[in-house]
Amino acid sequence: MVVPDVRTCFCQREELRQLSVPLSILDLVSISEGSTARDGIAASMDSARIADQLGFHRIWFAEHHNTPNLASSATALLISQAASVTERIRLGSGGVMLPNHAPLMVAEQYGTLANIHGDRIDLGLGRAPGTDMMTAQALSRSSAEPQAFAQSIYDLQGWFSETGTAHSVPIVSAVSAGTEVPIWVLGSTVNGASIAGQLGLPFSLASHFAPDQLDQAIQVYRDSFTADAPTAQIDEPYVMAGINVMVAATDQEAAREHTVIEQMFLDIQRGQRRKLQPPVDPDTLAGPGGEGNPMLRIKAVGAPSTVKAQLEEFVERTGADELITVTYAFDPAVRDRSLELLAETWL
């Protein structure tokens, strides 16, 4: 089985690299101070409409739990709503934390999405909890061991196949059968990269918040890639790398808006539970050497020309086939303007 949108990119790979790789969006449906989850979801759907019109390749929603500033807990519902207000863009999970869910239920949810919205649904799968361990237990978390994870993917592919029957259990899922929903493996380390490579699946690298093993993970993925694995969907390695992006009229304005996500990460480190805070003077958050949070060092922040140069440098460094951008803003209008400027610059 070949993932249709990825295969097209393979055919045009050299041409794309000479121009620019596709740009996608990872949305965690943030909630700003003074706003509600309803407000965050509405703003996210507005951004999805804009991204669809601007020509972004896909929007993924990331599963998170037990946090006051993110409303992206139920990815399938968000994907369905976003698909209903868009026409072209691909929608998917970035990702479903598979050990939190029964694989058959995931197959039936995403098969249903494909039946409703057609061939523009992706299923990105991760092994992390997407939350703290207490909440993971409340979600009836199952095994996250690599072998169990791989077996679940094998079963999911069976439920998405024409027969609709899992490879390990004779259960037929009529709603998912024949949908052939593309599966991606998400990861932030060489371990996740190795799993994706051995399974012959496209790999989405969470370098936007876990940059330490960026280069090693990409190399391990490419070195371990097995095109003839039973689970293989693609003929060659395909990497989508995450990067934090904020585009504004000037470098100074963009740096100030970027402090929204910097404050969020500081809150995580300090155990402080707040909704997204307004931007502040970047100097108030800088470290001893004037640097920002090292977890967020994979970024493109600035005026359009600055961001374009930073994105080109990142693509050259990684050889990524696609970039998935992450943009937090206290004011949703700032995020939408960043998307517009990014599209004008890159797409």
Number of C-alpha atoms within 10 A of each C-alpha: 13 14 19 15 13 19 16 11 17 17 10 10 16 11 12 15 17 8 12 18 24 20 20 24 24 22 24 24 26 26 28 24 15 9 14 17 17 12 16 21 21 15 19 24 20 17 21 25 18 17 23 20 14 17 15 23 21 22 28 25 28 26 24 21 18 15 15 16 23 23 27 23 19 15 22 22 14 23 23 19 16 26 26 13 12 18 13 15 21 22 29 30 29 27 26 28 22 23 23 22 14 13 19 17 12 18 26 19 16 25 26 19 26 21 16 12 16 14 17 19 28 25 22 23 23 26 20 18 21 20 14 13 11 9 15 18 12 9 14 11 17 15 12 17 10 14 11 13 20 18 15 20 23 18 23 26 29 27 31 26 19 14 14 24 21 22 16 11 9 10 14 15 21 17 19 30 23 19 24 24 27 24 24 28 26 26 24 24 21 19 14 21 31 23 23 29 27 21 25 28 30 28 28 29 29 20 26 21 20 18 20 15 15 21 15 13 23 28 16 19 26 21 14 18 26 21 18 13 13 13 23 24 23 23 19 18 21 27 22 26 26 27 25 21 26 30 31 24 14 14 17 15 17 22 21 19 27 27 25 22 22 22 19 19 17 13 15 13 9 9 9 11 13 16 20 24 20 16 19 16 14 18 13 9 16 14 11 7 6 10 12 16 15 12 14 17 17 22 22 24 27 25 22 24 16 15 24 19 12 18 21 16 13 18 18 11 10 15 17 20 21 23 24 27 22 20 25 26 23 22 18 20 13 18 23 21 17 25 24 18 21 23 16 11 15 18 16
